[in-house]
Amino acid sequence: FLDEEERILLTTVRYFAREVLAPRAAAYDRSEEFPWENMKDIAELGLLGLTIDEKYGGAGGTTRQLALVVQEIAKACASTSVIYIAHLSLCTQFINMFGKESQKAKYIPSLVSGKKIGAFALTEPGAGSDVAAIETSSREDGEIFILNGTKTYISNAPEADVIITLVMNDREGGHKSIDALIVDGGLEGMKVNKITGKMGVRASTVGEIIFEDCPVPTSNMMNGEGKGFYQTMEVLNTSRISVAAQCVGIGQAAYEASVQYAKTRKAFGGSLSGIQAIQWMVADMATELEAAKLLVMKAATLRDQNMSFDREASMAKLYSSRVAMDAAYKAVQIHGGAGYFAPAAVERYFRDARVTEIYEGTSEIQRLIISKSIFKES
């Protein structure tokens, strides 16, 4: 179902991911260090500009192409794919979609070149999936906004130079009082604390951002005062396609490792691949991954054709994350005791897969979105 341009891109990125990213993945997982080398190599391939306006240094391209790229990066190194999605699909794409011309010209070129790292600051200690409940406040004072509040579990925060930050300009106004601001890293009144101890995707750094009377130029507000909530929903709907593709990549890695191990591991007078229980697990993994791929590509195709895709994006994210987790579970089971210990890759896949059912909207939130869409039509 891929056209020639998509096949060439897939082949190129698959080779790069297998030969360059995959050999580094285990070491980055152990050290929990930000994979600067990976991001540099990805930037040199032009992948940080995929789907971004060429006018500002982007590479253009489609949502389908981005899904293929994310899938291959995630298959090789899930941590790098998280960084990639937060940087491109959340931060850079937010500016690309809703920024003013001056903001696009100022920020996008350095983001697509990899000179600066982007982040998206939404989640707070008391507000995660409930976007309208954010409490980080902004008060206008002449030509600056004064920010106060705390963001937490923000991917890329410790390294970020550009942070899309959601703030509330009027506590009584609800979601209609939410603005999206571009916040430069290292501002006075802003402190970033690295959060450690993650179960999986360990090289994808996260941080807590504390704003204490932090000044941000009013010129850094995205187009449309009070439109931050609606802008965020649109960006999240789009990025869920990328996350779903990430899930497919993790699941594919677990599946391929399982097939290879089952073919070479000897037991009961033959290989594991000759045992029906193993055969059935592998068959289920292959079938579910194929279905997940189709859901991802359908959502991506709808977006590329400027058609409604919100429900399909949530379906893709919901199902693909479950498939990733199930495939990783089966992979560990097939490997037995050997799969429970590092350096077995499936041990890492299992830990990496778990978060996909949590971030970018939990599976429960995706079910709410899907069901509301269904009943709205009936």
C-alpha positions as CSV (number, residue, x, y, z in Angstrom):
1,F,0.0,0.0,0.0
2,L,3.0,2.3,-0.3
3,D,3.9,4.5,-3.2
4,E,7.4,4.6,-4.6
5,E,8.5,7.7,-2.6
6,E,7.3,6.0,0.6
7,R,9.1,2.8,-0.2
8,I,12.4,4.6,-0.8
9,L,12.0,6.6,2.4
10,L,11.1,3.4,4.4
11,T,14.1,1.5,3.0
12,T,16.5,4.4,3.7
13,V,15.3,4.9,7.3
14,R,15.1,1.2,8.0
15,Y,18.7,0.7,7.0
16,F,19.8,3.8,9.1
17,A,17.8,2.7,12.1
18,R,19.1,-0.9,12.0
19,E,22.8,0.0,11.4
20,V,23.1,3.2,13.4
21,L,20.4,3.5,16.1
22,A,19.8,-0.1,17.1
23,P,23.4,-0.9,18.1
24,R,23.4,2.1,20.5
25,A,20.0,1.5,22.1
26,A,21.0,-0.8,24.9
27,A,23.8,1.4,26.1
28,Y,21.6,4.5,26.1
29,D,19.0,2.5,28.1
30,R,21.6,1.6,30.7
31,S,23.1,5.1,31.0
32,E,19.8,7.0,30.7
33,E,21.8,9.7,28.9
34,F,20.1,11.8,26.2
35,P,21.1,10.4,22.8
36,W,22.7,13.5,21.3
37,E,24.5,11.4,18.7
38,N,21.2,9.9,17.5
39,M,19.5,13.3,17.2
40,K,22.5,14.7,15.3
41,D,22.4,11.8,12.8
42,I,18.6,12.1,12.5
43,A,18.9,15.8,11.8
44,E,21.6,15.2,9.1
45,L,19.1,12.9,7.3
46,G,16.6,15.8,7.3
47,L,14.1,13.8,9.3
48,L,13.6,16.6,11.9
49,G,11.9,18.7,9.2
50,L,9.5,16.0,7.9
51,T,5.9,17.5,7.5
52,I,7.3,21.0,8.2
53,D,6.9,23.8,5.7
54,E,9.9,24.0,3.4
55,K,9.7,27.8,3.6
56,Y,11.3,27.6,7.1
57,G,13.8,24.9,6.3
58,G,11.5,21.9,6.7
59,A,11.4,18.9,4.4
60,G,7.7,18.9,3.7
61,G,6.3,15.4,3.3
62,T,3.2,13.7,4.5
63,T,1.8,12.2,7.7
64,R,2.1,8.8,6.1
65,Q,5.8,9.3,5.6
66,L,6.2,10.5,9.2
67,A,4.4,7.4,10.5
68,L,6.8,5.2,8.5
69,V,9.9,7.0,9.9
70,V,8.7,6.9,13.5
71,Q,7.9,3.2,13.2
72,E,11.5,2.4,12.1
73,I,13.1,4.7,14.7
74,A,11.0,3.1,17.4
75,K,11.8,-0.4,16.3
76,A,15.5,0.4,16.7
77,C,15.4,2.6,19.8
78,A,12.1,3.5,21.5
79,S,13.8,6.2,23.6
80,T,14.9,8.1,20.5
81,S,11.5,7.8,19.0
82,V,9.9,9.5,22.1
83,I,12.4,12.4,21.8
84,Y,11.8,12.6,18.1
85,I,8.0,12.8,18.5
86,A,8.1,15.4,21.3
87,H,10.5,17.5,19.3
88,L,8.8,17.3,15.9
89,S,5.2,16.3,16.3
90,L,4.5,18.3,19.4
91,C,6.9,21.3,19.5
92,T,7.9,22.1,15.9
93,Q,4.6,21.1,14.4
94,F,2.7,23.3,17.0
95,I,4.7,26.3,15.7
96,N,4.3,25.2,12.1
97,M,0.5,24.9,12.5
98,F,-0.3,27.8,14.8
99,G,2.7,30.2,15.0
100,K,2.8,33.7,13.7
101,E,5.1,34.2,10.6
102,S,7.7,35.9,12.8
103,Q,7.7,33.0,15.2
104,K,8.0,30.4,12.4
105,A,10.9,32.3,10.9
106,K,12.6,32.6,14.3
107,Y,12.2,29.1,15.7
108,I,11.5,26.5,13.1
109,P,14.9,26.6,11.2
110,S,16.9,25.9,14.4
111,L,14.5,23.1,15.3
112,V,14.5,21.3,12.0
113,S,18.3,21.5,11.9
114,G,18.7,20.0,15.3
115,K,20.5,23.1,16.7
116,K,17.8,23.4,19.3
117,I,15.7,20.7,21.0
118,G,12.0,21.2,21.4
119,A,9.5,20.2,24.2
120,F,5.8,20.5,24.9
121,A,4.8,21.5,28.4
122,L,1.2,20.5,29.2
123,T,1.1,18.0,32.1
124,E,1.0,19.4,35.7
125,P,0.9,17.7,39.1
126,G,-2.9,18.1,39.1
127,A,-3.6,18.1,35.4
128,G,-2.6,15.5,32.9
129,S,-5.2,14.2,30.5
130,D,-7.6,16.9,31.8
131,V,-6.1,19.8,29.8
132,A,-8.7,22.3,31.1
133,A,-7.5,21.8,34.6
134,I,-4.1,23.3,34.2
135,E,-3.1,25.9,36.8
136,T,0.1,27.5,35.5
137,S,-0.9,31.1,35.2
138,S,0.1,34.0,33.0
139,R,-0.3,37.6,33.9
140,E,0.2,40.4,31.3
141,D,2.5,43.2,32.4
142,G,3.2,45.5,29.5
143,E,5.1,43.6,26.8
144,I,5.6,40.5,28.9
145,F,3.7,37.7,30.5
146,I,4.6,36.7,34.0
147,L,4.4,32.9,34.4
148,N,3.8,31.0,37.7
149,G,3.2,27.3,38.1
150,T,4.7,23.8,37.6
151,K,4.8,21.4,34.7
152,T,5.9,17.9,35.2
153,Y,6.8,14.7,33.2
154,I,7.8,16.9,30.3
155,S,9.8,15.0,27.7
156,N,13.0,16.6,26.5
157,A,12.7,19.3,29.2
158,P,16.2,19.0,30.6
159,E,17.7,19.7,27.2
160,A,15.0,21.8,25.6
161,D,15.8,25.2,24.1
162,V,12.2,25.8,22.9
163,I,9.2,24.8,25.0
164,I,5.6,25.1,23.9
165,T,3.9,25.9,27.2
166,L,0.2,25.9,28.0
167,V,-0.9,28.6,30.5
168,M,-4.1,29.9,32.0
169,N,-4.8,33.7,31.6
170,D,-7.9,33.7,33.7
171,R,-8.7,31.0,36.3
172,E,-12.4,31.6,35.9
173,G,-12.5,31.3,32.2
174,G,-11.9,27.6,31.9
175,H,-10.5,26.1,28.7
176,K,-11.4,29.3,26.8
177,S,-8.7,31.1,28.8
178,I,-5.8,28.8,27.8
179,D,-3.0,30.2,25.8
180,A,0.0,28.5,24.1
181,L,3.3,30.3,24.6
182,I,6.7,29.7,23.1
183,V,9.1,29.7,26.1
184,D,12.9,29.9,25.5
185,G,15.0,27.6,27.7
186,G,17.1,29.1,30.4
187,L,14.9,32.1,31.2
188,E,15.2,33.9,34.5
189,G,12.5,32.6,36.9
190,M,12.4,29.1,35.2
191,K,14.0,26.1,36.8
192,V,14.1,22.6,35.3
193,N,14.6,19.5,37.5
194,K,15.4,16.2,35.8
195,I,13.2,13.4,36.8
196,T,14.8,9.9,37.0
197,G,13.8,6.4,37.7
198,K,11.6,5.6,34.7
199,M,10.7,2.0,34.0
200,G,11.3,2.3,30.2
201,V,12.4,4.6,27.4
202,R,15.1,5.6,29.9
203,A,17.2,7.7,27.5
204,S,14.2,9.9,26.8
205,T,14.8,12.5,29.5
206,V,11.9,14.1,31.4
207,G,11.8,17.0,33.7
208,E,9.8,19.2,36.0
209,I,9.6,22.9,35.0
210,I,9.0,25.4,37.7
211,F,8.0,29.0,36.8
212,E,8.4,31.7,39.5
213,D,7.6,35.1,38.1
214,C,9.1,34.0,34.8
215,P,9.0,36.7,32.1
216,V,8.0,35.7,28.6
217,P,7.5,38.3,25.8
218,T,3.9,38.8,24.8
219,S,5.1,38.4,21.2
220,N,5.7,34.7,22.0
221,M,2.0,33.9,22.3
222,M,0.6,31.7,19.5
223,N,-1.9,33.1,17.1
224,G,-5.3,33.6,18.8
225,E,-5.6,34.6,22.5
226,G,-7.6,31.9,24.4
227,K,-7.2,29.4,21.6
228,G,-4.5,27.3,23.3
229,F,-6.9,24.5,24.3
230,Y,-8.3,24.0,20.7
231,Q,-4.8,24.2,19.2
232,T,-3.5,21.6,21.7
233,M,-6.3,19.2,20.9
234,E,-5.5,19.4,17.2
235,V,-1.8,18.9,17.7
236,L,-2.4,16.0,20.1
237,N,-4.8,14.4,17.6
238,T,-2.1,14.6,15.0
239,S,0.8,13.4,17.2
240,R,-1.3,10.4,18.3
241,I,-0.7,9.0,14.8
242,S,3.0,9.3,15.5
243,V,2.7,7.6,18.9
244,A,0.6,4.8,17.3
245,A,3.4,4.3,14.7
246,Q,5.9,4.2,17.6
247,C,3.9,1.4,19.1
248,V,3.9,-0.6,15.9
249,G,7.7,-0.2,15.8
250,I,8.2,-1.5,19.4
251,G,5.8,-4.4,18.7
252,Q,7.5,-5.2,15.4
253,A,10.9,-5.4,17.2
254,A,9.4,-7.7,19.8
255,Y,7.8,-9.9,17.1
256,E,11.0,-10.2,15.0
257,A,13.1,-11.0,18.1
258,S,10.6,-13.7,19.0
259,V,10.6,-15.3,15.5
260,Q,14.4,-15.4,15.4
261,Y,14.7,-16.9,18.9
262,A,12.1,-19.5,18.3
263,K,13.9,-20.6,15.1
264,T,17.2,-21.1,16.9
265,R,16.3,-22.2,20.5
266,K,16.3,-25.9,20.8
267,A,13.8,-27.7,23.2
268,F,12.1,-31.0,23.3
269,G,14.1,-32.4,20.5
270,G,13.6,-29.6,18.1
271,S,13.3,-25.8,17.8
272,L,10.7,-23.7,19.6
273,S,9.2,-22.8,16.3
274,G,7.9,-26.4,16.0
275,I,5.8,-26.1,19.2
276,Q,2.2,-25.2,18.5
277,A,1.9,-22.9,21.6
278,I,4.7,-20.8,20.2
279,Q,3.4,-20.9,16.7
280,W,0.0,-19.5,17.9
281,M,1.7,-16.7,19.9
282,V,3.7,-15.7,16.8
283,A,0.6,-15.9,14.6
284,D,-1.3,-13.6,16.9
285,M,1.5,-11.1,17.1
286,A,1.9,-11.0,13.3
287,T,-1.9,-10.5,12.7
288,E,-2.3,-7.9,15.4
289,L,0.7,-5.9,14.2
290,E,-0.7,-6.0,10.6
291,A,-4.0,-4.6,11.8
292,A,-2.3,-1.9,13.9
293,K,-0.2,-0.8,10.8
294,L,-3.4,-0.5,8.8
295,L,-5.1,1.6,11.5
296,V,-2.1,3.9,11.6
297,M,-1.9,4.4,7.9
298,K,-5.7,5.0,7.6
299,A,-5.5,7.8,10.2
300,A,-2.4,9.2,8.5
301,T,-4.1,9.0,5.1
302,L,-7.2,10.8,6.3
303,R,-5.1,13.7,7.7
304,D,-3.1,14.0,4.5
305,Q,-6.4,14.2,2.6
306,N,-7.7,17.0,4.9
307,M,-10.5,14.7,6.1
308,S,-11.7,14.1,9.7
309,F,-9.2,11.8,11.4
310,D,-9.6,12.4,15.2
311,R,-11.5,9.1,15.9
312,E,-9.2,7.1,13.7
313,A,-6.1,8.6,15.4
314,S,-7.5,7.6,18.8
315,M,-8.4,4.1,17.5
316,A,-4.9,3.7,16.2
317,K,-3.3,4.9,19.4
318,L,-5.6,2.7,21.6
319,Y,-5.1,-0.5,19.6
320,S,-1.5,-0.1,18.7
321,S,-0.4,0.6,22.3
322,R,-2.2,-2.6,23.3
323,V,-0.6,-4.5,20.5
324,A,2.9,-3.2,21.5
325,M,2.4,-4.3,25.1
326,D,1.0,-7.7,24.1
327,A,3.7,-8.4,21.6
328,A,6.4,-7.4,24.2
329,Y,4.7,-9.7,26.8
330,K,4.7,-12.6,24.4
331,A,8.3,-12.0,23.4
332,V,9.4,-12.3,27.0
333,Q,7.3,-15.4,27.4
334,I,8.8,-17.0,24.3
335,H,12.3,-16.2,25.5
336,G,11.6,-17.6,28.9
337,G,14.1,-16.9,31.6
338,A,16.5,-15.5,29.1
339,G,14.1,-12.8,28.2
340,Y,13.7,-11.6,31.8
341,F,17.2,-10.4,32.1
342,A,19.2,-7.7,30.3
343,P,20.9,-7.7,27.9
344,A,18.1,-9.5,26.2
345,A,16.5,-6.9,23.9
346,V,12.9,-8.1,24.7
347,E,13.4,-7.2,28.4
348,R,13.9,-3.6,27.2
349,Y,11.0,-3.8,24.7
350,F,8.7,-4.9,27.6
351,R,9.6,-1.9,29.7
352,D,9.5,0.5,26.8
353,A,6.0,-0.6,25.6
354,R,4.3,0.0,29.0
355,V,4.3,3.8,28.7
356,T,2.6,3.8,25.4
357,E,-0.8,3.0,27.1
358,I,-0.3,6.1,29.4
359,Y,1.2,9.1,27.6
360,E,-0.4,11.2,24.8
361,G,-3.7,10.4,26.4
362,T,-4.2,7.2,28.3
363,S,-6.1,4.2,26.8
364,E,-9.1,5.2,28.9
365,I,-9.1,8.7,27.4
366,Q,-8.9,7.3,23.9
367,R,-12.0,5.2,24.6
368,L,-13.8,8.3,25.8
369,I,-12.9,10.1,22.6
370,I,-13.9,7.2,20.4
371,S,-17.2,6.6,22.2
372,K,-18.2,10.3,22.2
373,S,-17.5,10.5,18.5
374,I,-19.7,7.4,17.9
375,F,-22.7,8.7,20.0
376,K,-22.4,12.2,18.5
377,E,-23.1,10.7,15.1
378,S,-26.0,8.6,16.2
